[in-house]
Amino acid sequence: MIVEKGRWPPQWHAAKPSLGAQLLCELAPVPGIDIVGPLPDEVQKSSVFAAAVMCSTAKRAAAQAFLDFLGTAAVQAAMRKKPLHPCTA
């Protein structure tokens, strides 16, 4: 079963597929499945998310504080548990 986009669809539970592939961070909260690991590097595709403070924002300090918070060790440790891979740069 191939799902082009979106979260693990309810119909997968009814179909009971033997194998499924989806973003690890989307599979992690799904009950009743076993995550066997990421695909090998040769076929793995990564999704990169970025954030920035907009020039025109009226809440520049709050936006920057949120981005700074995302960079803390505690948040990055929580990301790794979900399993997201925070940027190290």
C-alpha positions in Angstrom: 0.0 0.0 0.0 1.5 3.4 -1.0 0.3 6.6 0.6 1.7 9.7 -1.3 1.3 12.1 1.7 -0.2 12.4 5.1 -0.2 10.4 8.3 -0.5 6.7 8.6 -4.0 6.2 7.3 -6.7 4.3 9.2 -7.3 1.9 6.3 -3.8 0.4 6.9 -5.0 -1.0 10.2 -7.9 -2.7 8.3 -5.6 -3.9 5.5 -3.0 -5.3 7.9 -0.1 -4.9 5.5 3.1 -6.8 6.2 5.3 -3.8 5.5 4.8 0.0 5.4 7.0 3.0 4.9 6.5 6.5 6.2 8.4 9.2 7.9 9.7 7.8 11.2 8.4 10.8 13.2 4.9 10.0 11.9 5.2 6.2 12.6 6.5 6.7 16.2 3.2 7.5 17.8 1.2 4.8 16.0 0.2 2.1 18.4 0.5 -1.6 17.5 3.3 -1.4 15.0 7.0 -2.4 15.1 9.4 0.1 13.7 12.4 -1.9 12.4 14.5 1.1 11.5 15.3 3.5 8.7 16.0 2.5 5.2 19.6 2.0 4.2 21.4 5.3 3.3 21.5 4.4 -0.4 17.7 4.6 -0.7 16.9 6.9 2.3 15.4 10.3 1.6 15.5 12.9 4.4 13.0 15.7 5.0 14.6 18.9 6.2 12.5 21.5 8.1 13.7 25.1 8.6 12.5 28.0 10.6 13.3 31.7 10.6 12.1 35.0 12.2 10.3 37.0 9.6 11.6 40.6 9.0 8.1 42.1 9.3 7.0 40.4 12.5 5.8 42.5 15.4 6.9 39.7 17.8 10.5 39.4 16.9 11.7 38.6 20.4 9.1 35.9 21.0 9.9 34.3 17.6 13.6 34.3 18.3 13.0 32.9 21.8 11.0 30.0 20.3 13.8 29.3 17.8 16.4 29.4 20.6 14.2 27.0 22.6 14.2 24.6 19.7 18.0 24.6 19.8 18.3 23.6 23.5 19.7 20.3 24.5 16.4 19.3 26.2 14.3 19.9 23.0 16.9 18.2 20.8 17.0 15.2 23.1 13.2 15.0 22.9 13.4 15.2 19.1 15.7 12.2 19.0 13.3 10.1 21.0 10.5 10.7 18.4 12.7 10.0 16.2 13.7 13.3 14.6 17.3 14.3 13.9 18.0 17.9 14.9 20.4 19.9 13.0 23.9 20.1 14.5 25.0 23.2 12.7 
